[in-house]
Amino acid sequence: MTKYDFIGIGDTAVDAFIRLKEASVHCTLDHEKCEICLKFADKIPYEDVYRIPAVGNAANASVSAARLGLKSAFVSNVGGDYYGGECKRVLEQEGVASEFVREHAGQKTNYHYVLWYEDDRTILIKHEEYKYKLPDIGEPKWVYLSSTAENSLEFHGEIEKYLNLHQSIKLAFQPGTYQMRFGKEKLAEFYRRAEVFFCNKEESQRILKTTEDDIKKLLKAMADLGPKIVVITDGKKGAYAYDGLTSLTTGGEFWFMPPYPDPKPPLERTGAGDAFSSTFTAALALDLDVPTALRWGPINSMSVVQYVGAREGLLTREKLEEYLKNAPKDYVPRKI
């Protein structure tokens, strides 16, 4: 069996980007909650449609890892339709092994609609209810677990057993919508087992069921669930990390990392979070430390938002290190 460095586990989909030209966005005064509005019962013109196969949190991460030089594979499910075959072909073209991607005859491949307005998007999602089953994936260096469907709770039990039987596997956990809805109690073993955990600030509050706004308290509360390293992103403000593997006697280290400056205004922001999380994980898989991983992550996020979709802008290691070499002097992680 092939020994993989990085195996993503999660759903994949085709994203159809619909670029809107007649819409409006309404926000609360603090801009924390915004809604996109279209005229009801009307015909809404759009500019263009872009169809991008083989995307999704774990799929994006698997491609990111492959481009950064890791031997990568992907565990997922697709329908027995044209789009399922297309997803597998794209993964193989990206250097991601698709041997663990199951095709389900008589079922559709996940197909999402992305309402793209200005530089951001709202995604209409539908997860097909596949019968999940974990294949024998050997003993990869890292497993990256992310978004799955509503009927996948039993599947998480299979993954948990596999990880317990293969203690050398390091787990990166980036929960998706339904994994957060399952609750931290039902997925307690994944939080406890995670080498590194990722979410954004609003998701951390949702998981912890708190209105706490202090980022250090949120990082520590997430770490108390078990992850050795916790990373919380906060959009354009940057990213924060708690490194529980360092300075164990003093309770770990807290870090802040600013964004990498955009060379031009972002085209659209799909996949920025996945790019950051997967690149951070790939850096750890390459035996780099947390401060270095923090410097790597925002560069791939910056690149991804210059393109349509979550995959095209993902960088090779050579290109990423070129950006790193030309980074501003203040592009450094700092302790908080």
Backbone torsions as a table, in degrees:
resi	resn	phi	psi	omega
1	MET	NA	138.8	178.2
2	THR	-62.5	135.6	176.1
3	LYS	-92.0	110.9	-177.6
4	TYR	-95.1	149.2	174.0
5	ASP	-81.3	-33.8	-167.6
6	PHE	-147.6	123.5	175.0
7	ILE	-127.1	119.2	175.0
8	GLY	-84.1	141.0	175.5
9	ILE	-126.8	122.7	179.0
10	GLY	163.8	179.2	-178.7
11	ASP	-79.0	154.8	172.3
12	THR	-126.6	163.4	-174.9
13	ALA	-155.8	168.5	165.7
14	VAL	-98.9	128.9	174.9
15	ASP	-101.7	124.7	174.1
16	ALA	-106.1	108.4	-179.1
17	PHE	-84.7	121.0	177.5
18	ILE	-108.3	108.8	-177.7
19	ARG	-83.3	113.5	-177.0
20	LEU	-87.1	149.1	176.6
21	LYS	-121.9	-17.9	179.9
22	GLU	-124.5	91.6	179.1
23	ALA	-154.6	172.8	175.4
24	SER	-145.0	155.4	180.0
25	VAL	-120.6	130.5	-179.5
26	HIS	-119.5	128.3	-174.6
27	CYS	-124.5	157.3	168.9
28	THR	-69.2	166.3	-175.8
29	LEU	-58.5	-33.0	-179.4
30	ASP	-87.1	1.1	179.5
31	HIS	60.0	20.9	178.5
32	GLU	-80.7	-29.7	-179.4
33	LYS	-128.6	121.5	-179.0
34	CYS	-129.7	152.4	179.1
35	GLU	-130.0	137.8	174.2
36	ILE	-90.5	136.5	-175.4
37	CYS	-123.7	136.0	175.4
38	LEU	-126.1	154.4	177.9
39	LYS	-64.8	129.1	-178.9
40	PHE	-77.9	142.4	176.6
41	ALA	57.4	39.5	-179.4
42	ASP	-132.6	172.4	174.1
43	LYS	-99.3	119.5	-173.6
44	ILE	-104.5	116.0	177.4
45	PRO	-66.5	147.7	172.7
46	TYR	-130.5	159.8	-175.0
47	GLU	-84.3	-44.6	-175.8
48	ASP	-166.1	168.5	175.3
49	VAL	-129.3	133.9	176.8
50	TYR	-123.0	125.9	-179.1
51	ARG	-106.9	122.9	-175.5
52	ILE	-126.3	112.1	-178.1
53	PRO	-85.9	164.1	172.5
54	ALA	61.5	47.6	176.2
55	VAL	-118.2	178.8	-172.0
56	GLY	128.4	156.9	-172.5
57	ASN	-49.2	-56.7	-175.5
58	ALA	-73.2	-32.9	176.5
59	ALA	-64.4	-46.5	177.7
60	ASN	-59.0	-42.0	-179.3
61	ALA	-63.8	-39.5	-179.7
62	SER	-65.6	-39.1	176.9
63	VAL	-68.0	-43.6	178.4
64	SER	-56.4	-46.4	-180.0
65	ALA	-62.0	-41.9	-179.8
66	ALA	-63.4	-42.9	-179.4
67	ARG	-66.7	-26.6	179.8
68	LEU	-87.0	3.0	171.3
69	GLY	103.6	6.4	178.9
70	LEU	-91.3	150.2	174.0
71	LYS	-78.3	112.6	-165.9
72	SER	-120.5	146.6	174.5
73	ALA	-141.6	172.2	-173.8
74	PHE	-142.3	131.4	175.1
75	VAL	-104.8	118.9	-178.0
76	SER	-162.3	-173.3	-179.7
77	ASN	-136.3	140.3	173.9
78	VAL	-135.6	164.9	177.2
79	GLY	-79.5	167.7	177.8
80	GLY	-87.2	42.3	-177.1
81	ASP	-117.2	-176.9	-179.9
82	TYR	-57.4	-42.9	-175.2
83	TYR	-66.6	-32.3	176.9
84	GLY	-64.2	-44.9	177.0
85	GLY	-64.3	-37.8	179.2
86	GLU	-64.4	-41.8	178.6
87	CYS	-59.5	-44.4	-179.4
88	LYS	-65.4	-40.4	179.4
89	ARG	-62.9	-42.3	-179.3
90	VAL	-64.4	-43.3	178.7
91	LEU	-58.9	-45.7	-179.8
92	GLU	-63.3	-39.4	178.0
93	GLN	-62.6	-29.4	179.7
94	GLU	-85.2	0.8	-179.7
95	GLY	82.8	17.3	178.4
96	VAL	-102.7	121.8	179.8
97	ALA	-65.1	132.4	-177.8
98	SER	-108.7	16.3	-177.1
99	GLU	-62.6	-21.4	-178.9
100	PHE	-100.8	10.8	177.3
101	VAL	-94.0	114.2	-176.1
102	ARG	-90.8	134.7	174.3
103	GLU	-96.5	131.3	-177.1
104	HIS	-109.6	106.5	-179.5
105	ALA	-60.7	138.5	177.5
106	GLY	82.1	-0.1	177.6
107	GLN	-117.5	158.2	-179.4
108	LYS	-89.7	157.5	170.2
109	THR	-83.1	143.7	178.2
110	ASN	-54.6	133.0	-177.9
111	TYR	-135.5	116.9	-176.3
112	HIS	-112.3	150.6	177.6
113	TYR	-111.9	126.5	-176.6
114	VAL	-109.5	112.8	177.2
115	LEU	-84.3	105.2	-173.2
116	TRP	-102.3	117.3	179.9
117	TYR	-133.6	127.8	-174.3
118	GLU	54.3	-124.3	-176.1
119	ASP	-106.5	15.2	-179.6
120	ASP	-134.8	177.8	-172.9
121	ARG	-147.5	156.6	170.9
122	THR	-123.0	129.2	-172.8
123	ILE	-108.7	128.2	173.5
124	LEU	-93.2	113.4	-172.5
125	ILE	-111.5	150.2	171.9
126	LYS	-148.0	114.0	178.3
127	HIS	-92.7	119.7	174.1
128	GLU	-66.5	147.7	-177.0
129	GLU	-92.1	82.8	176.3
130	TYR	-78.0	158.9	172.2
131	LYS	-85.3	103.7	-175.1
132	TYR	-73.3	140.3	175.3
133	LYS	-152.7	131.4	-179.9
134	LEU	-86.5	121.8	176.7
135	PRO	-77.4	171.3	173.7
136	ASP	-76.2	107.2	-175.5
137	ILE	-99.3	8.5	-178.6
138	GLY	72.8	-141.1	-178.1
139	GLU	-132.7	73.6	179.9
140	PRO	-66.2	163.0	178.0
141	LYS	-68.5	-42.2	-178.9
142	TRP	-134.5	144.8	167.1
143	VAL	-118.1	133.3	-179.6
144	TYR	-114.7	106.4	-175.7
145	LEU	-101.2	129.3	177.3
146	SER	-146.1	-151.5	-162.9
147	SER	-53.6	129.9	173.9
148	THR	-134.1	176.5	-173.9
149	ALA	-84.7	175.7	-175.0
150	GLU	-64.7	-26.0	-176.5
151	ASN	-94.8	21.4	-170.7
152	SER	-101.3	8.9	-175.3
153	LEU	-61.4	-42.4	178.3
154	GLU	-62.2	-36.5	177.3
155	PHE	-59.3	-38.3	177.8
156	HIS	-63.4	-30.8	174.7
157	GLY	-63.7	-39.6	177.2
158	GLU	-63.6	-43.7	-179.9
159	ILE	-63.6	-42.3	-179.8
160	GLU	-59.2	-45.2	179.2
161	LYS	-62.8	-41.6	-178.7
162	TYR	-63.3	-44.7	179.9
163	LEU	-64.3	-36.7	178.5
164	ASN	-66.7	-30.4	178.5
165	LEU	-81.6	-15.2	-177.9
166	HIS	-129.5	77.4	-172.4
167	GLN	-67.1	-17.8	-178.8
168	SER	-75.3	-17.1	-179.0
169	ILE	-71.3	130.0	175.1
170	LYS	-94.3	138.3	-175.1
171	LEU	-108.7	128.4	166.5
172	ALA	-106.6	128.3	-174.4
173	PHE	-123.0	116.7	175.6
174	GLN	-123.4	88.4	-171.7
175	PRO	-64.1	140.8	173.9
176	GLY	-92.4	-172.3	-174.3
177	THR	-54.6	-53.1	-175.5
178	TYR	-73.6	-30.4	176.7
179	GLN	-65.4	-34.1	174.3
180	MET	-71.6	-36.1	178.9
181	ARG	-69.0	-29.4	175.9
182	PHE	-59.5	-30.4	179.2
183	GLY	94.6	150.3	-177.9
184	LYS	-66.9	-20.7	179.5
185	GLU	-72.6	-45.1	-178.4
186	LYS	-70.2	-27.3	179.5
187	LEU	-109.6	28.0	-175.0
188	ALA	-55.9	-36.9	-176.9
189	GLU	-66.7	-30.3	-180.0
190	PHE	-72.8	-38.2	175.3
191	TYR	-65.8	-42.7	-178.2
192	ARG	-66.1	-37.1	-172.7
193	ARG	-83.6	-18.5	-171.0
194	ALA	-65.2	130.3	170.1
195	GLU	-72.9	-38.6	177.7
196	VAL	-143.4	141.6	-177.4
197	PHE	-127.1	140.1	-178.9
198	PHE	-128.7	139.8	167.1
199	CYS	-164.2	172.0	172.8
200	ASN	-94.8	176.0	-173.1
201	LYS	-61.5	-45.6	-178.9
202	GLU	-64.0	-38.1	178.6
203	GLU	-66.5	-37.4	178.0
204	SER	-62.5	-39.0	178.1
205	GLN	-66.7	-37.2	178.7
206	ARG	-67.3	-44.8	-179.4
207	ILE	-63.3	-43.2	-176.6
208	LEU	-83.7	-8.8	-177.9
209	LYS	54.9	57.2	-176.9
210	THR	-142.0	157.7	171.8
211	THR	-103.8	8.3	179.1
212	GLU	-54.1	134.8	-176.8
213	ASP	-111.6	-14.7	-178.5
214	ASP	-71.5	118.6	-171.7
215	ILE	-65.3	-36.2	179.9
216	LYS	-66.1	-37.8	178.1
217	LYS	-68.2	-37.6	177.1
218	LEU	-65.8	-43.4	177.9
219	LEU	-59.1	-46.5	-177.2
220	LYS	-68.9	-38.0	178.8
221	ALA	-64.3	-39.1	176.6
222	MET	-66.5	-41.2	179.9
223	ALA	-63.7	-31.7	179.0
224	ASP	-64.9	-17.7	175.5
225	LEU	-77.7	-14.3	174.9
226	GLY	134.1	-29.5	-176.7
227	PRO	-58.7	140.4	179.4
228	LYS	-74.5	-35.6	177.3
229	ILE	-127.0	131.7	178.3
230	VAL	-120.4	131.7	176.8
231	VAL	-123.6	125.9	177.1
232	ILE	-121.6	120.8	178.7
233	THR	-93.1	153.1	-178.9
234	ASP	-136.7	53.0	174.9
235	GLY	55.8	-131.2	-176.4
236	LYS	-70.5	-12.8	-178.8
237	LYS	-76.2	-25.9	-179.5
238	GLY	125.7	-159.7	-176.8
239	ALA	-134.8	154.1	-178.6
240	TYR	-129.3	147.7	-179.9
241	ALA	-139.6	148.2	170.0
242	TYR	-117.9	120.6	-179.6
243	ASP	-104.3	99.1	-179.7
244	GLY	-83.5	-2.9	179.6
245	LEU	-87.3	-15.8	-177.6
246	THR	-108.8	146.5	177.1
247	SER	53.0	49.7	-178.3
248	LEU	-56.8	-32.7	-178.0
249	THR	-71.7	-21.1	-179.7
250	THR	-108.6	9.2	175.0
251	GLY	87.4	20.0	176.5
252	GLY	89.4	176.0	-177.8
253	GLU	-121.9	142.4	176.0
254	PHE	-106.9	135.9	-177.0
255	TRP	-129.8	149.8	169.6
256	PHE	-122.8	138.6	177.7
257	MET	-129.3	121.6	177.8
258	PRO	-74.4	162.7	175.9
259	PRO	-67.5	156.5	170.9
260	TYR	-79.1	133.8	-175.8
261	PRO	-61.7	134.9	178.4
262	ASP	-71.1	131.9	177.5
263	PRO	-68.4	-24.1	175.5
264	LYS	-157.7	166.3	-177.6
265	PRO	-55.4	139.8	179.7
266	PRO	-57.7	143.1	176.3
267	LEU	-79.2	-51.5	172.3
268	GLU	-164.2	154.4	-161.5
269	ARG	-101.9	8.9	179.8
270	THR	-61.2	131.1	174.0
271	GLY	88.0	0.0	-178.8
272	ALA	-62.6	-42.9	179.5
273	GLY	-66.5	-41.9	178.1
274	ASP	-62.2	-40.7	-179.7
275	ALA	-62.2	-43.9	178.9
276	PHE	-62.3	-52.1	-173.7
277	SER	-64.4	-43.9	-178.2
278	SER	-69.3	-36.8	179.7
279	THR	-69.1	-40.3	175.1
280	PHE	-58.6	-46.3	-179.8
281	THR	-64.9	-42.0	179.0
282	ALA	-60.8	-38.7	177.8
283	ALA	-61.5	-43.5	177.1
284	LEU	-63.4	-39.8	179.6
285	ALA	-65.0	-24.0	176.6
286	LEU	-91.4	13.9	175.4
287	ASP	67.4	28.0	173.8
288	LEU	-90.7	161.9	-175.2
289	ASP	-89.9	174.8	-176.3
290	VAL	-62.1	-46.1	177.9
291	PRO	-58.0	-38.6	177.7
292	THR	-67.9	-43.1	177.8
293	ALA	-59.5	-37.7	178.0
294	LEU	-65.4	-33.7	178.1
295	ARG	-74.4	-32.5	179.8
296	TRP	-69.8	-45.8	-169.4
297	GLY	-54.6	-52.8	-176.4
298	PRO	-64.3	-23.1	-180.0
299	ILE	-66.7	-44.6	178.7
300	ASN	-68.2	-35.4	175.9
301	SER	-61.5	-45.8	178.5
302	MET	-57.5	-42.2	-177.5
303	SER	-69.2	-42.9	-176.4
304	VAL	-60.3	-39.3	-175.2
305	VAL	-75.2	-1.5	175.1
306	GLN	-87.7	-0.7	-176.5
307	TYR	-131.4	167.1	174.8
308	VAL	-83.3	125.9	176.9
309	GLY	91.3	174.3	-169.1
310	ALA	-92.1	-5.5	-169.6
311	ARG	-112.0	-40.1	-168.1
312	GLU	-57.9	-39.8	-174.5
313	GLY	-83.3	-0.3	179.5
314	LEU	-63.5	136.7	-169.4
315	LEU	-98.1	155.4	166.4
316	THR	-78.1	164.8	178.6
317	ARG	-63.3	-38.7	-179.9
318	GLU	-59.6	-45.5	-178.6
319	LYS	-70.0	-39.0	178.5
320	LEU	-61.0	-44.3	-179.3
321	GLU	-68.4	-26.1	174.7
322	GLU	-66.5	-45.4	176.0
323	TYR	-61.3	-39.6	-178.6
324	LEU	-63.4	-40.4	-179.9
325	LYS	-65.1	-30.7	-177.8
326	ASN	-99.9	14.5	-177.5
327	ALA	-69.5	150.9	174.4
328	PRO	-59.8	155.6	-177.6
329	LYS	-60.7	-30.2	-178.0
330	ASP	-87.7	5.9	177.0
331	TYR	-83.7	75.9	-178.9
332	VAL	-142.9	145.9	174.0
333	PRO	-71.3	144.5	176.9
334	ARG	-131.7	145.8	179.2
335	LYS	-71.5	143.8	178.1
336	ILE	-124.9	NA	NA
